[in-house]
């Protein structure tokens, strides 16, 4: 899946986030979510899965964008 196929719910493209190197939440065409963040080592995820850590404010911004 290409980034262009996702709807970006967080970040306005200004500042450091314009470099696509900050936490973000995206929505897929099927309604699921893709989360971009720092790799977390809180525990070992099952094979085929990964853990990312994002700030609470990023999730709040995504919820606002969805009208939740």
Secondary structure, DSSP 8 states (H G I E B T S, - for coil): --GGGSEE-S--S-GGGGGT-S-EEEE-TTS-EEEE-EE--SS---TT---EE--HHHHHHHHHHHT-
